[in-house]
């Protein structure tokens, strides 16, 4: 995208407004090192998250709940309260308890039908379970019935947990084969298995990639080539705020040399389509 092209406003496919307890968790020590002070272990005011969105040109953020084996790290109702306060800036993304499948399905239904959430996100690494584990499958069926995407992390883990559940092939390949109606968004680009993630997004019409946790200058060359070419409708921008705010992630965007149509799809159009957003 050359300097004469006006950058569209942004939809951020992966954000969280973390609780103090979330930020203080020891598994995020590695992220605090990498984030060079952007990820504090104290409370972040909601006004600071809104200001960071404004600085990065983010008009709408998909705001994630978090649930792990020890319980919710960011509760669905906490996310819902933020969305109610700023309905023009945030859309809720649910998380649920894999250990209790029927409770998880019921909670997902509540989040979508009552709270208005637009997606489910579960992090395989936090459970140390690959996404083709049987405990995910009732949720995939419910996502299809509710008409919402399933989002997950792919690639190695920044937090101090095993990376193997983030391998796209064979685990996510199995899911996409067995649930062809399920829309899947793999966040964090899949590194060091980015080529595997690109192959799945190419193979399956309902598989997408988001770039969260990576700055533009760190995008692998094969992802940039895919984004510029036949993957222009398959890659969504994500930041992973607050560890990587959008303004930092999008520095040097012009270096990608995206044409105006591709830039608009990447920065907001693909997310609007995938998450059925009215922006």
C-alpha positions in Angstrom: 0.0 0.0 0.0 1.7 3.2 -1.2 1.7 6.5 0.7 -1.0 7.9 -1.5 -3.5 5.3 -0.3 -5.6 6.2 2.7 -5.6 3.5 5.4 -9.1 2.2 6.2 -10.2 2.1 9.8 -9.4 -1.2 11.5 -11.3 -4.2 13.0 -9.1 -6.0 15.5 -9.8 -9.7 15.5 -8.1 -10.5 18.7 -8.1 -8.3 21.8 -8.6 -8.7 25.5 -9.1 -6.3 28.3 -7.5 -8.3 31.1 -8.3 -8.4 34.7 -5.6 -7.8 37.4 -5.6 -11.5 38.2 -5.1 -12.4 34.5 -2.2 -10.1 34.2 -0.5 -11.4 37.3 -0.6 -15.0 36.3 2.9 -16.6 36.2 2.3 -18.2 32.8 2.5 -14.7 31.2 6.0 -14.0 32.5 7.4 -14.7 29.1 5.0 -12.3 27.4 5.9 -9.6 29.9 9.6 -10.0 28.8 8.7 -9.8 25.1 6.2 -7.0 25.4 8.9 -4.5 26.8 6.6 -3.0 29.4 3.3 -3.0 27.3 2.0 -6.0 29.4 1.9 -4.9 33.0 1.2 -7.0 36.0 -1.2 -4.4 37.4 -4.7 -3.3 36.4 -5.2 -1.6 33.1 -8.0 1.1 33.0 -10.6 0.6 30.3 -10.0 4.1 29.2 -6.4 3.0 28.4 -7.7 0.2 26.1 -10.0 2.6 24.3 -7.1 5.1 23.9 -4.9 2.4 22.5 -7.6 1.5 20.0 -7.9 5.1 18.9 -4.1 5.4 18.5 -4.1 2.3 16.2 -7.2 3.4 14.2 -9.2 0.5 15.6 -12.9 1.2 15.3 -14.1 -2.2 16.5 -12.4 -4.9 18.6 -13.4 -8.5 19.1 -12.9 -8.8 22.9 -12.1 -12.2 24.3 -13.1 -14.0 27.4 -10.6 -16.6 28.7 -11.3 -19.9 30.4 -8.8 -22.4 31.6 -8.7 -25.6 33.7 -8.7 -23.5 36.9 -11.8 -21.5 35.8 -12.4 -18.2 34.0 -9.4 -15.9 33.7 -11.6 -13.2 32.1 -15.3 -14.1 32.6 -17.9 -13.9 29.8 -20.0 -11.5 31.9 -17.0 -9.3 32.4 -16.6 -9.0 28.7 -20.4 -8.5 28.3 -20.3 -5.6 30.7 -17.6 -3.9 28.7 -19.5 -4.4 25.4 -22.6 -2.9 27.0 -20.6 0.1 28.0 -19.0 0.6 24.6 -21.3 -1.2 22.1 -19.9 0.7 19.2 -16.3 -0.3 20.0 -16.4 -3.9 21.1 -17.9 -7.3 20.2 -17.8 -10.1 22.6 -16.0 -13.5 22.0 -17.0 -16.3 24.4 -14.9 -18.9 26.2 -16.1 -21.9 28.1 -15.1 -24.8 30.3 -13.9 -27.9 28.3 -14.1 -30.1 31.4 -17.9 -29.8 31.5 -19.2 -30.3 28.0 -22.9 -29.8 28.5 -22.3 -26.7 30.7 -20.0 -25.4 28.1 -22.6 -25.8 25.3 -25.2 -24.1 27.5 -22.9 -21.3 28.4 -22.0 -20.8 24.7 -25.7 -20.6 23.8 -26.2 -18.0 26.6 -23.3 -15.9 25.4 -24.6 -15.8 21.8 -28.4 -15.7 22.4 -28.5 -13.5 25.5 -25.2 -11.5 25.5 -24.9 -11.1 21.8 -21.4 -12.6 21.4 -20.2 -13.3 17.9 -17.7 -16.1 18.3 -16.1 -18.7 20.6 -12.4 -18.8 21.3 -10.7 -21.6 23.1 -6.9 -21.8 23.5 -5.7 -25.4 23.1 -2.4 -24.8 24.9 -4.1 -23.7 28.1 -5.8 -27.1 28.3 -2.9 -29.0 26.8 -5.4 -30.5 24.4 -5.2 -30.4 20.5 -8.3 -29.1 18.8 -9.3 -32.5 17.6 -9.8 -33.8 21.1 -13.3 -35.1 21.8 -14.0 -32.4 24.3 -14.1 -29.7 21.6 -16.5 -31.5 19.4 -19.9 -30.7 21.0 -18.8 -27.0 20.8 -18.0 -27.2 17.1 -21.5 -28.6 16.5 -23.0 -25.8 18.5 -21.0 -23.1 16.7 -22.4 -24.4 13.4 -25.9 -24.4 14.8 -25.4 -20.8 16.2 -23.8 -19.6 13.0 -20.6 -18.3 14.7 -16.9 -18.9 14.1 -14.6 -21.0 16.3 -11.4 -19.1 17.1 -8.2 -20.6 18.5 -4.5 -20.0 18.8 -2.2 -21.8 16.3 1.6 -22.1 16.4 4.0 -22.0 19.3 2.9 -20.6 22.7 4.3 -17.4 24.1 3.0 -18.3 27.6 5.0 -21.0 29.4 3.0 -24.0 28.2 3.5 -26.7 25.7 3.3 -25.7 22.0 2.3 -29.1 20.5 -1.5 -28.4 20.6 -0.9 -25.5 18.3 0.3 -27.5 15.3 -2.2 -27.0 12.5 -1.5 -30.4 10.9 -2.8 -32.9 11.8 -5.0 -31.5 14.5 -6.8 -28.6 12.9 -6.9 -30.5 9.6 -9.0 -33.2 11.2 -11.4 -30.6 12.6 -11.9 -28.9 9.2 -12.4 -32.2 7.5 -15.0 -33.4 10.0 -16.9 -30.0 10.3 -17.0 -28.5 6.8 -19.7 -26.1 7.9 -17.6 -24.7 10.8 -15.8 -21.4 10.3 -12.4 -21.5 11.9 -10.1 -18.6 12.6 -6.5 -19.5 13.6 -4.9 -16.7 15.5 -1.1 -16.0 15.9 -0.4 -17.1 12.3 0.8 -20.6 13.2 4.5 -19.9 13.4 6.7 -21.9 13.1 4.2 -23.9 11.2 2.8 -21.0 9.2 3.1 -22.9 5.9 0.8 -25.6 7.4 -1.7 -22.9 8.4 -1.6 -21.4 4.9 -2.2 -24.8 3.4 -5.3 -25.3 5.5 -6.7 -21.8 4.7 -6.1 -22.6 1.0 -7.6 -26.1 1.2 -10.7 -25.3 3.2 -13.2 -22.4 2.3 -14.1 -21.8 5.9 -10.6 -21.6 7.4 -8.9 -18.2 8.1 -5.8 -16.8 9.6 -5.4 -13.8 11.9 -2.1 -12.0 12.5 -2.5 -11.4 16.2 0.7 -11.3 18.4 2.8 -10.3 15.4 4.0 -7.0 14.1 4.0 -6.3 10.4 7.8 -6.5 10.3 7.7 -10.1 11.8 5.2 -11.5 9.3 6.8 -14.5 7.6 7.5 -14.0 3.9 5.2 -16.8 2.9 2.3 -15.2 4.8 2.9 -11.8 3.1 3.0 -13.6 -0.3 -0.3 -15.3 0.5 -1.9 -12.1 1.7 -0.9 -10.3 -1.5 -2.2 -13.0 -3.7 -4.8 -15.7 -3.5 -5.1 -15.4 0.3 -6.3 -11.8 0.3 -9.8 -12.9 1.5 -8.4 -15.3 4.1 -6.2 -13.1 6.4 -7.6 -10.9 9.2 -5.7 -8.3 11.2 -5.4 -9.0 14.9 -3.3 -7.3 17.6 -3.4 -9.3 20.8 -3.9 -6.1 22.8 -2.6 -5.3 25.4 0.7 -7.2 24.9 0.9 -6.0 21.3 -1.3 -2.9 20.7 -2.6 -2.3 17.2 -0.5 0.8 16.7 2.7 -1.2 17.2 1.5 -4.2 15.1 0.7 -1.9 12.2 3.9 0.1 12.1 5.5 -0.2 8.6 2.2 -1.4 7.0 3.2 0.3 3.8 6.2 -2.1 3.5 3.8 -4.9 2.7 2.9 -3.1 -0.6 -0.7 -4.1 -0.4 -3.1 -2.6 -3.0 -6.1 -0.7 -1.7 -8.5 -3.6 -2.0 -6.3 -6.0 -0.2 -5.5 -3.6 2.6 -9.2 -2.9 3.2 -10.0 -6.7 3.3 -7.1 -7.3 5.6 -7.7 -4.4 8.0 -11.5 -4.8 8.3 -13.4 -6.3 5.4 -12.5 -10.0 6.0 -13.4 -9.7 9.7 -16.7 -8.0 8.9 -17.6 -10.9 6.7 -16.3 -13.8 8.9 -17.9 -12.5 12.1 -21.1 -11.1 10.5 -20.4 -7.6 11.8 -22.4 -4.5 10.9 -19.8 -1.8 11.0 
